[in-house]
Amino acid sequence: MAMRVAVSRGKFELENNSYLFQYGPTIGTTEFRETLAGFLSKGYCSEVNKSDLVMTSGATHGLHLILSTLVDLAGVVFVDEVTYMIALEAFQQFESMRVVPVPLNCDGPNLDALGALINKYRFKPTGSKLFWGVYYTIPTFHNPTGILFSEEINKQLIRLARASDILVACDDVYNLLYYSVGKPGEGSGVCPPKRLFAYDIEDLGSDGWQGNVISNGSFSKILSPGIRLGWMECPPRCLELFRASGILKSGGAANNYTGGIVSSLIQLGLAEQQLEKYSTKYSERLRAAADVLEAKLPAGCSFERPKGGYFIWIRFPEGVDCVDFNQYSLKHFGVTAIAGSRFASGATHRNFLRVTFAFHEAGYLRESVEKLCRAAEQYLAEKAGGNGGN
């Protein structure tokens, strides 16, 4: 009896799921995109359409596809003055493209400055690529600053992108990690901030609308980084170019087999369960780290408590070099974080420090962040005393 059941089950899988072991459709199977659309629609509290989705092997793969498929080879990449540091490394591989930093305020980019930079560098592409320029950014729980772009900034950014016909490539990997309140157990079921793509897609069908935003997402932060699976939510003119991509065609979808596994995890409710677990844990860890910083961070240093994501961005007094501080802190207290200059395309933001709260338990974070605060207090006191904080 057991043998017949096993044979029957094997025959069913061969007849119905063997496609997982073959080359898949260029932009991902219908099942994966339909299942993902439902998962994201529920998570975002906002409709996601399967016809807008392209499977990727993660957000970095999506970024590479955006740059290689949609942007002129002599194009301009506008980036926030501090941004995801490995994205900066990725841009360097496109040697013919120009990287231009954009000033960043506490509620998003300085749009007057971005507009001026667009006017300065704008050109008419001579090739077949769709866009002459792209603005790469992280509007929701920004890396490294943790900020959230305001509703007004998002609306103005959409207008600016349309007027100048640039693409806005959003690294939307933290959107579902929203810790809306500070008390344990609260926040469940609260909708996350509206993603930039949703602002753009609202005008679908209106005169002149073409779509200027791509939401580049990943399961790395909400399920597992090792599975190498993600998606892009795209306007039609971009999606059709990805569908025609020789790279994606040759690969037969970016990660067809894992896409089938994750589809099952979503359908069984396990992906949502894991996301809820992460959100609860990360909320506790954020609270632990931020509470210590509020109580122990020395005068002259400051931070804003984020409402989601992975990171806390600490400002030290002007003139402090956090690379030097890190060396001091590691030597005397055994803790360190990442200096702000690591996230800048130029030698700026040296007096900032990024603390990641997602990877360690709350108790360990309290202990470690308290050590960091003591290191900062002692370092600043020594500098003020004239011995250079050695």
C-alpha positions in Angstrom: 0.0 0.0 0.0 2.8 2.4 1.0 4.6 1.6 -2.3 1.5 2.3 -4.4 1.1 5.7 -2.6 4.7 6.6 -3.2 4.5 5.6 -6.9 1.2 7.5 -7.3 2.7 10.6 -5.6 5.8 10.4 -7.8 3.7 10.1 -11.0 1.7 13.2 -10.0 4.9 15.2 -9.4 6.3 14.1 -12.7 3.1 15.0 -14.6 2.5 18.3 -12.8 5.7 19.7 -11.4 8.5 18.5 -13.7 8.6 22.0 -15.1 10.5 23.1 -12.0 13.5 21.0 -13.2 13.4 22.6 -16.7 14.1 26.1 -18.1 11.2 28.3 -17.0 9.4 31.2 -18.7 11.6 34.2 -19.1 10.0 36.4 -16.4 9.0 33.4 -14.1 6.1 31.0 -14.1 2.5 32.2 -13.9 2.1 30.3 -10.6 5.1 32.0 -9.0 4.1 35.5 -10.1 0.4 34.9 -9.2 1.3 33.5 -5.8 3.9 36.3 -5.2 1.3 39.0 -6.2 -1.1 37.7 -3.6 1.6 37.6 -0.9 2.7 41.1 -1.7 -0.8 42.5 -2.0 -1.6 41.3 1.5 1.7 42.5 2.9 1.6 45.9 1.3 -2.2 46.4 1.8 -2.1 47.5 -1.8 -2.8 45.6 -5.1 0.1 44.0 -6.8 -0.6 42.6 -10.3 1.1 39.4 -11.5 1.5 40.9 -14.9 3.9 43.6 -13.5 6.3 41.0 -11.9 9.6 39.7 -13.2 11.4 36.9 -11.3 15.1 37.7 -10.3 17.7 35.9 -8.3 17.7 38.8 -5.8 17.8 42.6 -5.7 21.4 42.8 -6.8 20.5 40.8 -9.9 17.5 43.0 -10.5 19.8 46.1 -10.3 22.2 44.6 -12.8 19.3 43.8 -15.2 18.0 47.4 -14.8 21.4 48.9 -15.6 22.2 46.6 -18.5 18.8 46.4 -20.1 17.2 49.8 -19.6 19.9 52.5 -19.2 22.1 54.0 -21.9 25.7 52.8 -21.6 26.8 56.4 -21.3 24.0 57.0 -18.8 23.9 58.8 -15.5 23.3 57.0 -12.2 22.0 59.4 -9.5 22.5 58.0 -6.0 21.8 59.3 -2.5 24.9 60.9 -1.0 24.9 57.9 1.3 23.5 54.6 0.1 23.9 50.9 0.1 27.7 50.4 -0.2 27.7 47.3 -2.4 25.4 49.1 -4.9 28.2 51.6 -5.3 30.6 48.8 -6.1 28.1 47.4 -8.6 27.9 50.8 -10.4 31.7 50.8 -10.8 31.4 47.8 -13.1 29.6 50.0 -15.6 32.6 52.1 -16.3 31.0 54.2 -19.0 28.2 55.4 -16.7 28.6 58.5 -14.5 27.7 58.2 -10.8 26.3 61.5 -9.3 25.5 61.9 -5.6 22.3 63.6 -4.5 21.9 65.5 -1.2 19.6 63.6 1.2 17.4 65.2 3.8 15.6 63.6 6.8 12.4 63.0 4.6 14.1 62.0 1.3 16.2 63.5 -1.4 16.7 67.2 -1.9 14.6 67.5 -5.0 15.7 71.0 -5.9 19.3 69.7 -6.0 18.2 66.5 -7.9 16.4 68.6 -10.5 19.5 70.8 -10.9 21.7 67.8 -11.4 19.3 66.3 -13.9 19.4 69.5 -15.9 23.2 69.5 -15.8 23.7 66.0 -16.9 20.7 65.3 -19.2 21.4 64.1 -22.7 19.6 62.5 -25.6 20.5 58.8 -25.9 21.8 57.8 -29.3 21.2 54.0 -28.7 18.2 51.9 -28.2 18.0 52.0 -24.4 14.9 53.3 -22.8 16.4 55.8 -20.2 19.3 58.2 -20.3 19.5 58.2 -16.5 18.4 56.4 -13.4 18.0 57.4 -9.8 18.8 54.5 -7.5 17.4 54.9 -4.0 15.8 53.1 -1.0 12.7 55.1 -0.1 11.4 52.8 2.6 13.7 52.4 5.7 16.7 53.6 3.8 20.1 52.0 4.0 22.1 53.3 5.9 20.0 56.1 7.4 16.8 54.2 8.2 14.7 57.2 7.0 11.3 56.9 5.3 10.6 59.2 2.3 7.6 61.4 3.1 4.4 61.3 1.0 5.0 64.7 -0.4 8.6 63.9 -1.4 7.4 60.7 -3.1 4.7 62.6 -5.1 7.2 65.3 -6.2 9.8 62.6 -7.1 7.3 60.9 -9.4 6.6 64.3 -11.1 10.3 65.0 -11.5 11.0 61.5 -12.9 8.2 61.9 -15.5 9.2 65.4 -16.5 12.8 64.3 -17.1 12.0 60.7 -18.2 14.5 59.1 -15.8 13.9 55.8 -14.2 13.6 55.5 -10.4 15.0 52.2 -9.3 13.8 51.5 -5.8 15.7 49.0 -3.6 12.5 47.8 -1.8 13.9 45.1 0.3 12.8 46.4 3.7 9.2 47.5 3.0 7.6 44.6 4.8 9.8 44.9 7.9 7.6 47.7 9.5 7.7 48.1 13.3 5.0 50.7 13.7 4.9 51.0 17.4 7.3 50.6 20.3 5.4 48.2 22.6 5.8 44.4 22.4 3.0 42.6 20.6 1.6 45.7 18.9 1.8 46.6 15.2 0.6 43.3 13.8 -1.7 43.8 10.9 -0.7 47.4 10.5 -0.1 48.4 6.8 3.5 49.4 5.9 4.3 52.7 4.2 3.1 53.1 0.6 5.9 52.1 -1.8 6.9 54.5 -4.5 5.7 52.2 -7.3 2.2 52.5 -6.0 2.3 56.3 -6.4 3.4 55.9 -10.0 0.9 53.2 -11.0 -2.0 55.2 -9.7 -2.0 57.1 -13.0 -1.9 54.1 -15.2 -4.1 54.7 -18.2 -4.0 58.5 -18.0 -2.8 60.5 -21.0 1.0 60.3 -21.4 1.6 57.8 -18.6 4.5 55.5 -19.3 5.7 54.4 -15.9 9.0 55.6 -14.4 9.4 53.4 -11.3 10.6 49.9 -10.7 10.2 48.3 -7.3 13.2 45.9 -6.9 12.4 43.4 -4.1 14.0 40.3 -2.6 13.3 37.4 -0.2 16.7 37.9 1.3 15.5 40.0 4.2 12.0 38.4 4.7 12.8 34.7 4.1 16.4 33.8 3.5 19.3 35.3 1.6 20.7 31.9 0.6 17.7 31.1 -1.7 18.7 33.9 -4.1 15.2 34.8 -5.2 13.6 38.2 -5.8 11.3 40.1 -8.1 10.9 43.4 -9.9 7.6 45.2 -10.1 7.7 47.1 -13.4 5.6 49.3 -15.7 4.7 47.5 -19.0 7.3 49.2 -21.1 10.1 47.9 -18.8 8.6 44.5 -18.3 8.4 43.8 -22.1 12.1 44.6 -22.4 12.9 42.2 -19.6 10.8 39.6 -21.3 12.8 40.1 -24.5 16.2 39.9 -22.6 18.6 37.4 -24.1 20.1 36.9 -20.6 16.8 36.0 -19.0 15.7 33.9 -22.0 18.9 31.9 -22.0 18.6 31.3 -18.3 15.0 30.2 -18.5 13.9 32.4 -15.6 16.3 33.5 -13.0 15.6 30.8 -10.4 12.8 28.6 -11.6 13.2 25.7 -9.1 13.5 27.8 -6.0 10.6 29.9 -7.3 8.4 26.8 -7.1 9.5 26.0 -3.6 8.8 29.5 -2.4 5.4 29.5 -4.1 4.6 26.4 -2.0 5.9 28.2 1.2 3.6 31.1 0.5 0.6 28.9 -0.3 1.1 26.9 2.9 1.3 30.1 4.9 4.8 29.4 6.0 6.4 32.5 4.3 4.0 34.8 6.1 4.6 33.0 9.4 8.4 33.5 8.9 7.9 37.2 8.1 5.9 37.7 11.2 8.6 36.0 13.3 11.2 38.3 11.8 9.1 41.4 12.3 8.5 40.5 16.0 12.2 39.7 16.6 13.5 42.7 14.8 11.1 45.0 16.5 12.4 43.7 19.9 16.0 44.2 18.8 15.4 47.7 17.5 13.7 48.6 20.8 16.6 47.2 22.8 19.3 49.0 20.8 17.4 52.3 20.5 16.5 52.4 24.2 20.2 52.1 25.2 21.2 54.8 22.7 18.6 57.2 24.0 19.8 56.6 27.6 23.6 56.3 27.1 24.6 58.1 23.9 26.9 61.0 24.9 26.2 64.7 24.4 26.9 65.8 20.8 25.8 62.5 19.3 22.3 61.9 18.0 20.1 59.5 16.1 16.5 59.1 14.9 14.6 55.9 15.9 13.6 54.2 12.7 10.2 52.5 12.2 11.4 49.6 10.2 14.3 48.0 8.3 17.7 47.0 9.7 19.6 50.1 10.6 20.2 52.9 13.1 22.3 55.9 11.8 24.3 57.7 14.5 25.6 61.2 14.0 28.8 62.1 15.9 30.1 65.7 16.3 31.6 67.4 13.3 35.3 66.7 12.9 35.0 63.1 14.3 36.3 60.4 12.0 34.3 57.2 12.7 36.9 55.1 11.0 39.3 56.2 13.8 36.6 55.8 16.4 35.9 52.2 15.3 39.6 51.4 15.8 39.5 52.9 19.3 36.2 51.2 20.1 37.4 47.8 18.9 40.7 48.1 20.8 39.2 49.3 24.1 35.7 47.9 24.2 35.6 45.1 21.6 32.7 46.5 19.6 32.5 48.2 16.2 30.0 49.3 13.6 30.4 50.6 10.0 31.7 54.1 9.5 29.5 56.5 7.4 32.2 57.1 4.7 31.7 53.5 3.6 28.3 54.4 2.2 29.4 57.6 0.4 30.6 57.8 -3.2 32.9 60.6 -2.0 34.9 61.2 1.1 31.9 62.4 3.1 29.9 61.5 6.2 32.9 60.5 8.2 31.2 61.5 11.4 28.4 59.0 11.0 28.1 55.3 12.1 25.6 52.6 11.0 24.5 50.1 13.6 22.7 47.0 12.4 20.2 45.6 14.9 18.7 42.7 13.0 21.4 40.0 13.5 21.7 39.7 17.3 19.4 38.9 20.1 18.1 41.8 22.2 20.2 41.0 25.3 23.4 40.9 23.3 22.5 44.2 21.6 21.8 46.0 24.9 25.3 44.9 26.1 27.0 45.7 22.9 25.4 49.1 22.3 26.1 50.1 25.8 29.8 49.3 25.2 29.6 51.4 22.0 28.1 54.3 24.0 30.8 54.1 26.6 33.5 53.9 23.9 32.0 57.1 22.3 31.9 58.9 25.6 35.5 58.0 26.4 36.7 58.7 22.9 35.1 62.1 22.8 36.4 63.0 26.2 40.0 62.1 25.2 39.7 64.1 22.0 38.5 67.1 24.0 41.4 66.6 26.3 43.8 66.8 23.5 45.3 63.3 23.4 43.5 62.3 20.1 41.4 59.4 21.5 44.2 56.9 21.3 
